[in-house]
């Protein structure tokens, strides 16, 4: 995740609500996602951060913190997966753009043991989750990040390398004002749980 520094995060939302408010929202997204991850699994949870970790809220004692380092998204993700796989038979990375991600979806990824990789499709063509049991160097090189074809190209890459891929149900990231409106509706209808985000949206945040 990106440290929630105003001007660096949720820039498409910031166009409507301002950078300070967008950064507060990004922080709430992170807190809700982390709470879900910690609650769902007894596996080790690691926050892999780009930017100043001092901008993060206090982490639970059982949660580790790693720097992302340099490189594009694929390189940084690959490095985190490789580091995790040095300690565990499977590693799963999830984004923090989907604060209402159901615990059941994350639980399904953890329990999907009859495959080599797990992908959680996002409605915008990306993915909210990637899990693998091996990550050779170059696995995520030269993929079209932040595009409508990110998921399809990633799945094709994995399958082309011989991975048996389990695809989870789709979910949505919150990157645009339209996404935020959808999030508000879903929270108001009780269709998802994201308490910190819900509380913040109840304030004067846009």
Residue pairs with C-beta under 8 A, 6 or more apart in sequence:
1 30
1 47
1 48
1 49
1 50
1 95
1 96
2 8
2 9
2 26
2 49
2 50
2 51
3 9
3 49
3 50
3 51
3 52
3 53
3 54
3 55
3 56
4 23
4 24
4 26
4 27
4 30
4 55
4 56
5 23
5 51
5 52
5 55
6 14
6 19
6 20
6 22
6 23
7 14
7 19
7 23
8 23
8 51
9 22
9 23
9 26
10 22
10 23
10 25
10 26
10 175
11 19
11 22
12 175
12 176
12 177
13 22
13 25
13 174
13 175
13 176
13 177
13 180
13 206
14 21
14 22
16 177
16 206
17 25
17 205
17 206
18 206
21 205
21 206
24 200
24 205
25 197
25 200
25 201
25 205
26 96
27 55
27 56
27 57
28 99
28 194
28 196
28 197
28 199
28 200
29 96
29 97
29 98
29 99
29 174
29 194
29 197
30 56
30 57
30 96
31 57
31 196
32 99
32 100
32 194
32 195
32 196
32 197
33 94
33 95
33 96
33 98
33 99
33 101
34 45
34 47
34 59
34 60
34 63
34 96
35 195
35 196
36 101
36 103
36 106
37 45
37 94
37 106
38 45
38 60
38 62
38 63
39 103
40 103
40 106
40 107
40 110
41 106
41 107
41 110
43 88
43 110
44 62
44 64
44 87
44 88
45 62
45 63
45 64
46 63
46 64
46 65
46 66
46 80
46 84
47 56
47 59
47 63
47 64
47 65
47 66
48 66
48 67
48 68
48 76
48 80
48 93
49 56
49 65
49 66
49 67
49 68
50 67
50 68
50 76
53 65
53 67
56 65
59 65
66 80
66 83
68 76
68 79
68 80
69 76
69 79
70 76
71 79
72 145
73 145
73 146
74 140
74 141
74 142
74 143
74 145
75 140
75 141
77 93
77 130
77 140
78 135
78 137
78 138
78 139
78 140
78 141
80 91
80 93
81 91
81 93
81 130
81 132
81 135
82 135
82 137
84 91
85 91
85 132
85 133
85 134
85 135
89 133
90 131
90 132
90 133
91 131
91 132
91 135
92 106
92 109
92 110
92 118
92 129
92 130
92 131
93 129
93 130
93 131
94 101
94 106
94 120
94 128
94 129
95 128
95 129
95 173
97 128
97 173
97 174
97 175
98 122
98 128
98 171
98 172
98 173
98 174
99 174
99 183
99 194
99 196
99 197
100 183
100 186
100 187
100 191
100 192
100 193
100 194
100 197
101 128
101 171
102 171
102 192
105 120
105 129
105 168
105 169
105 171
106 129
108 168
109 118
109 120
109 129
109 131
109 168
112 118
112 131
112 166
114 164
114 166
115 163
115 164
115 165
115 166
116 132
116 133
116 134
116 158
116 162
116 163
116 164
116 165
117 130
117 131
117 132
117 133
117 158
117 163
117 164
117 165
117 166
118 129
118 130
118 131
118 132
118 165
118 166
118 167
118 168
119 127
119 129
119 130
119 131
119 151
119 154
119 155
119 158
119 165
119 166
119 167
119 168
120 127
120 128
120 129
120 130
120 167
120 168
120 169
120 170
120 171
121 127
121 128
121 151
121 167
121 168
121 169
121 170
121 171
122 128
122 151
122 170
122 171
122 172
122 173
123 170
123 171
123 172
123 173
124 148
124 172
124 173
124 175
125 147
125 148
125 149
125 150
125 151
125 152
126 145
126 146
126 147
126 150
126 151
126 173
127 150
127 151
127 154
128 171
128 173
129 168
130 154
132 139
132 158
132 163
136 161
139 157
139 158
139 161
140 154
140 157
143 150
143 153
143 154
143 157
144 150
144 153
155 165
155 167
158 165
159 165
172 179
172 182
173 179
174 180
174 182
174 183
180 206
183 194
183 197
183 201
184 201
186 192
187 194
187 197
187 198
187 201
